[in-house]
């Protein structure tokens, strides 16, 4: 799908440098070293949103109290700032971003299993609080920031290949290093854990994926496909969760059909079971070529705002157009 020039011009507006930066690379065929891309990246890093997210950082790399990196500061703590900066395509070479990642690797990553915990990883027993969606989001963010060779990030990837579930209706082993919360480790696999783990694995360049990664990718891809991404596996005529068909940005720990579709397309997957998601996303495109922000539950809870619910969304539109350009 070639975007309408008016839509492309809208996405390339200089007043939204982060959207402009991703559009230049993903939809205009520019390289990261293209002079115009460099200017856009600099404008993004100097822009109000990124500067707000990076402001008031502690010398150790965190924001707020160290132990508040996840829960008590939702969605303003260190975890959420790092995820949002990665989603926006911020420059991972920035010292402040690297310090934030190092802080989370020290405080959130379980040194035994490699997964990421909702609470201080030095707390006993921290392994009981390791979460699959958090692990996937943290590893994906750090890969986006160019930390793919860091041994700690590689250990997190090993956690995903070893422990990420992809099944329905089984009893979890008692010693499985997952969060104690039923949503994370109940009878059915948490879809958010599958999506975020697969998203992280898809970020690893194909030539650098281990055999174990490829096996896990195939397993998680099949899990999405048997659900047609957003339907029930045993009753495919039913939508598994109504919120998965409402598109929005950002998502944080949540997911939707567009994110799932984008991950599969990035992996080069082509399967008839993706068609329901393709049709769903296409049905939401307006006559002007734009997609709407259908879910803005995080606005007002973050330090920065994005499009309000019911407004045309540059973030959703750009992502949808990237997906369809890759499909073609």
C-alpha positions, 0 to 999 in steps of 0.5 A: 500500500503506497501512502497518499502523498498528503498522509506522507506529508502529514507524517513528515511534519517537522513539529513531530520529529519522532514521527518524522524520523521513523517515517523517513526511514521506514516509509521514505527509504532513507538510511540512518546516515542520511543527512535529513534523517540525522537532522530529524534524529537530532530534532527528536532528541532535542524535542519537548517529549524526549527532553521531558522524559529524560529530565530530572534523572538521578545520577544512578540512572533512575527517576524517582526512588530506585525501588519505584522503577515499576509499580509505584510510579506507573507510568512515570517511573524508569521502566515506562520512560525507557519503553516509551523512548524506545517506542519513539526511536530515541538515540540509544547512544545518549548517555542518559538512556544508557544509564537508565538501561544499566540501572534497570539491568542492576535493579530489575533483572534477576541475576539467576534466570535473566528475566526482569522482575517487577521488584528489586532484583536483590529482594528475596525471592526476586525470581517470584516476581519475574514477568514475561511481558516486562522481560520482553519489553525490557529486552526489546527496548535495549535491543532498540538502543543498540545493546544487542552484544551486552551479556546481560541482554543476551541472558534476557534473550535466553530467558525468553527462549527457555521460559516463555510459554505458548500453550493453553490450559496447562498447569504451570510447573511449581518451579517455573521462574514467572511472576506469582500473579495469576495473570502472568502464570495462570492456566492459559498463557498470557498473550502479552507475554507471548507478544512482547517476548516475540517482539524482542526476538524479532528485533535480533537480526536474523543472522544473529539468532541462535537455533534456540531463538529460531525454535522459540520464534516458530513456537510463539508465531504458531501460538499467534496464528492459531488465535488468528492474532486476536481470536480464541483458539478453540472458538475462532469465531469469537474475539479473545479480548475486545481491547485487542481490536482497539488500536492505540499508542503507546501500548506499554504492557498491552497489545493489539492486532496491529502490534501482533501483525507488525511483529509477524510481518517483520519476521517475514511470516506470510500465513492465511491466518493473518488475514483476519487481522489484516482485514481488521486493520484495513477496515479502520483506515479512514477515507483520508488514509489515516487511522485513529487513536482508539485507545488512549488509556495512558494519556494523563498518566504519563509525563507526555501526551499523545493523540487523544482518543478519537483523533487521527493518530500519526503513530498508529497511521505510521505503524499501519503503513509500515506493516502494509508496505512490508506485506507488499 
